[in-house]
Amino acid sequence: MTEIAAAKLGWLDLTTPDAVTVRDFYEAVCGWRAQPHDMGDYEDFGMQAETGDTVAGICHARGPNANLPPVWLPYFLVPSLEQSLASVRASGGRVVEERPHPDGDGRGLAVISDPAGAHCVLWQNDPSPAGT
């Protein structure tokens, strides 16, 4: 197996059928403030700490997130999505869904499942093939 560069945790998203109720829950429980993110005919929410830093996302199970499970998904920043996906397949994982970067300014992302069935997102923000 080819050695790959270590990924970093980028952020967390929670996709749920009722993002508004869940948004309100985390505002009350964690003290976060919701910042709406326009998704066309609805809004998802970036959840901000008191510093103004976005620490998580609360998303509707609609549009590009329609098939995501209702669990917290960590986003791991990888230097090469292609190389990481090859390792997922070679190591007993499963690629659930691949899609282009939502803002069109990066290489893309993929939802994966590890051999235990846990899901996460691999994200290559840099558009160069190896993140260089």
Residue frames relative to the residue before (quaternion, step in Angstrom):
aa qw qx qy qz dx dy dz
M 1.0000 0.0000 0.0000 0.0000 0.00 0.00 0.00
T 0.4735 -0.6775 0.4953 0.2672 3.57 -1.03 0.87
E 0.4235 -0.6873 0.5257 0.2682 3.56 -0.98 0.84
I 0.1310 -0.7894 0.5962 0.0649 3.58 -0.96 0.86
A 0.5907 -0.5653 0.4419 0.3692 3.54 -1.26 0.45
A 0.5699 -0.6205 0.4240 0.3325 3.57 -1.11 0.71
A 0.3877 -0.7071 0.5500 0.2173 3.54 -1.04 0.87
K 0.2670 -0.7280 0.6070 0.1739 3.53 -1.30 0.45
L 0.4858 -0.6280 0.5124 0.3271 3.56 -1.14 0.61
G 0.2511 -0.7943 0.5402 0.1193 3.56 -0.73 1.10
W 0.7304 -0.2939 0.2381 0.5687 3.57 0.78 -1.05
L 0.4022 -0.6834 0.5545 0.2524 3.54 -1.39 -0.07
D 0.0813 -0.7627 0.6394 0.0525 3.54 -1.15 0.73
L 0.1453 -0.7424 0.6456 0.1046 3.52 -1.20 0.64
T 0.1344 -0.7744 0.6161 0.0514 3.55 -0.75 1.10
T 0.0799 0.8100 -0.5668 0.1278 3.54 -0.78 1.06
P 0.5853 -0.5900 0.4148 0.3705 3.61 -1.11 0.52
D 0.7823 0.2293 -0.1243 0.5656 3.62 1.14 -0.58
A 0.1055 -0.8514 0.5126 0.0351 3.56 0.43 1.25
V 0.6141 0.5630 -0.3624 0.4179 3.61 1.03 -0.65
T 0.6691 0.4814 -0.3001 0.4802 3.61 0.89 -0.90
V 0.6701 0.4883 -0.2976 0.4733 3.58 0.95 -0.87
R 0.5884 0.5577 -0.3537 0.4666 3.60 1.08 -0.72
D 0.6799 0.4906 -0.2840 0.4651 3.57 0.85 -1.02
F 0.6102 0.5615 -0.3350 0.4473 3.58 1.05 -0.81
Y 0.7402 0.4151 -0.2424 0.4701 3.60 0.74 -1.02
E 0.5551 0.5535 -0.4038 0.4717 3.59 1.16 -0.36
A 0.6964 0.4695 -0.2661 0.4730 3.60 0.94 -0.93
V 0.7376 0.4452 -0.2382 0.4482 3.59 0.86 -0.96
C 0.8077 0.2871 -0.1260 0.4992 3.60 0.87 -0.95
G 0.4585 -0.6973 0.4446 0.3254 3.58 1.24 -0.19
W 0.4098 0.7043 -0.4793 0.3261 3.59 1.22 0.36
R 0.2783 -0.7141 0.6107 0.1990 3.55 -1.29 0.43
A 0.3953 -0.7288 0.5123 0.2239 3.55 -0.93 0.92
Q 0.1171 -0.7423 0.6569 0.0613 3.53 -1.07 0.88
P 0.3661 -0.7598 0.4898 0.2208 3.62 -0.41 1.17
H 0.1322 -0.7567 0.6372 0.0626 3.55 -1.15 0.77
D 0.3918 -0.7582 0.4777 0.2085 3.57 -0.47 1.23
M 0.0882 -0.7997 0.5938 0.0069 3.54 -0.79 1.12
G 0.7005 -0.4049 0.2562 0.5289 3.59 1.21 0.40
D 0.8292 -0.0782 0.0837 0.5470 3.58 -0.07 -1.26
Y 0.7527 0.2051 -0.1861 0.5973 3.60 1.25 0.36
E 0.3491 -0.7230 0.5514 0.2268 3.58 -1.31 0.10
D 0.2244 -0.6850 0.6727 0.1671 3.50 -1.21 0.73
F 0.3606 -0.7635 0.5080 0.1704 3.57 -1.23 0.21
G 0.2449 -0.6955 0.6548 0.1660 3.51 -1.07 0.87
M 0.2434 -0.7822 0.5592 0.1274 3.56 -0.77 1.00
Q 0.1658 -0.8324 0.5279 0.0294 3.53 -0.60 1.23
A 0.4321 -0.6598 0.5589 0.2561 3.50 -1.14 0.82
E 0.7021 -0.4650 0.3211 0.4333 3.59 -1.25 0.18
T 0.6057 0.5563 -0.3487 0.4495 3.60 1.23 -0.37
G 0.5232 -0.6221 0.4143 0.4093 3.57 1.28 -0.38
D 0.5113 0.6351 -0.4191 0.3996 3.58 1.30 -0.08
T 0.3861 -0.6898 0.5568 0.2553 3.57 -0.98 0.82
V 0.1375 -0.8330 0.5355 0.0222 3.55 -0.61 1.19
A 0.7995 0.0155 0.0078 0.6004 3.59 1.21 -0.33
G 0.2730 -0.7373 0.5872 0.1926 3.53 -1.33 0.18
I 0.1612 -0.7323 0.6528 0.1080 3.55 -1.15 0.72
C 0.0300 -0.8438 0.5321 -0.0631 3.56 -0.47 1.24
H 0.4820 -0.6295 0.5287 0.3030 3.52 -1.21 0.63
A 0.4327 -0.6633 0.5417 0.2818 3.57 -1.12 0.65
R 0.4436 0.6453 -0.4670 0.4107 3.53 0.64 1.26
G 0.8045 0.2858 -0.1876 0.4858 3.55 -1.30 0.11
P 0.8478 -0.1004 0.0700 0.5160 3.59 -0.83 -0.94
N 0.7004 0.4525 -0.2668 0.4832 3.61 1.22 -0.34
A 0.3353 0.7953 -0.4639 0.1997 3.60 1.26 0.08
N 0.7750 0.3566 -0.1872 0.4870 3.61 0.99 -0.73
L 0.4906 0.6627 -0.4417 0.3536 3.59 1.22 0.20
P 0.5029 -0.6521 0.4686 0.3199 3.58 -1.06 0.70
P 0.5008 -0.6614 0.4634 0.3115 3.64 -1.13 0.55
V 0.4335 0.6424 -0.4984 0.3885 3.53 0.53 1.28
W 0.5793 -0.5333 0.4599 0.4104 3.55 -1.26 0.30
L 0.1333 -0.7902 0.5962 0.0490 3.57 -0.79 1.05
P 0.2655 -0.7384 0.5917 0.1850 3.57 -0.70 1.02
Y 0.2648 -0.7239 0.6158 0.1633 3.56 -1.16 0.72
F 0.1361 -0.7883 0.5980 0.0496 3.55 -0.62 1.17
L 0.3213 -0.7491 0.5551 0.1657 3.56 -0.77 1.10
V 0.0426 -0.8132 0.5798 -0.0272 3.57 -0.58 1.18
P 0.5007 -0.6692 0.4527 0.3105 3.59 -1.03 0.68
S 0.7956 0.1045 -0.0578 0.5939 3.62 1.13 -0.55
L 0.3179 -0.7632 0.5336 0.1780 3.57 -0.36 1.23
E 0.6376 0.5470 -0.3259 0.4336 3.57 0.93 -0.89
Q 0.6832 0.4758 -0.2794 0.4784 3.57 0.89 -0.94
S 0.6553 0.5081 -0.3163 0.4609 3.59 0.96 -0.82
L 0.6629 0.4989 -0.3150 0.4609 3.61 0.95 -0.80
A 0.6002 0.5340 -0.3584 0.4757 3.59 1.08 -0.63
S 0.6631 0.4952 -0.2999 0.4745 3.59 1.01 -0.80
V 0.5828 0.5621 -0.3731 0.4529 3.60 1.07 -0.69
R 0.7018 0.4743 -0.2649 0.4608 3.57 0.78 -1.06
A 0.6965 0.4819 -0.2726 0.4565 3.59 0.94 -0.87
S 0.7366 0.4282 -0.2195 0.4752 3.58 1.17 -0.54
G 0.6620 -0.5522 0.3008 0.4079 3.60 1.19 0.39
G 0.5235 0.6137 -0.4258 0.4099 3.57 1.23 0.29
R 0.3357 -0.7223 0.5675 0.2086 3.53 -1.33 -0.06
V 0.3251 -0.6992 0.6005 0.2118 3.54 -1.05 0.82
V 0.2751 -0.7906 0.5318 0.1284 3.57 -0.46 1.24
E 0.7876 -0.1500 0.1554 0.5771 3.57 0.87 -0.97
E 0.1454 -0.7497 0.6393 0.0899 3.54 -1.06 0.83
R 0.0923 0.7900 -0.6042 0.0480 3.55 -1.10 0.68
P 0.5746 -0.5747 0.4364 0.3862 3.55 -1.19 0.42
H 0.6667 -0.4751 0.3900 0.4216 3.53 -1.29 0.39
P 0.4946 -0.7096 0.4073 0.2931 3.64 -0.69 1.00
D 0.7164 0.4118 -0.2592 0.4999 3.59 1.10 -0.54
G 0.4748 -0.7023 0.4175 0.3271 3.57 1.30 -0.01
D 0.6408 0.5517 -0.3306 0.4191 3.61 1.21 0.17
G 0.7328 0.3381 -0.2405 0.5393 3.57 1.17 0.40
R 0.7085 -0.4789 0.3205 0.4075 3.56 -1.29 0.04
G 0.6761 -0.4911 0.3111 0.4527 3.57 0.92 -0.75
L 0.2808 -0.7317 0.5927 0.1859 3.48 -1.38 -0.17
A 0.1089 -0.7732 0.6205 0.0724 3.52 -1.32 0.33
V 0.3095 -0.6804 0.6294 0.2124 3.53 -1.12 0.77
I 0.0364 -0.8028 0.5952 -0.0033 3.56 -0.84 0.98
S 0.2499 -0.7148 0.6270 0.1829 3.50 -1.36 0.23
D 0.3534 -0.7341 0.5349 0.2239 3.58 -0.84 0.92
P 0.7281 -0.4403 0.2710 0.4502 3.65 -1.19 0.13
A 0.6617 0.4902 -0.3096 0.4753 3.62 1.19 -0.43
G 0.5753 -0.6091 0.3688 0.4025 3.59 1.28 -0.20
A 0.4888 0.6467 -0.4436 0.3821 3.60 1.27 0.05
H 0.3117 -0.7659 0.5416 0.1511 3.56 -1.01 0.87
C 0.0871 0.7465 -0.6593 0.0216 3.52 -1.31 0.50
V 0.3950 -0.6842 0.5541 0.2622 3.55 -1.33 0.09
L 0.1980 -0.7223 0.6491 0.1333 3.54 -1.08 0.83
W 0.0706 -0.8172 0.5709 -0.0355 3.57 -0.76 1.09
Q 0.0701 -0.7551 0.6502 0.0467 3.56 -0.85 0.99
N 0.2165 -0.8174 0.5254 0.0940 3.53 -0.30 1.26
D 0.6693 0.4798 -0.2921 0.4863 3.57 1.07 -0.74
P 0.4063 -0.7615 0.4484 0.2323 3.61 -0.68 1.03
S 0.5361 0.6126 -0.4342 0.3857 3.63 1.16 -0.19
P 0.6626 -0.5664 0.3107 0.3789 3.62 -1.00 0.73
A 0.8052 0.2249 -0.1266 0.5339 3.60 0.93 -0.74
G 0.5793 -0.6058 0.3763 0.3948 3.57 1.19 0.34
T 0.5849 0.5764 -0.3781 0.4274 3.57 1.20 0.41
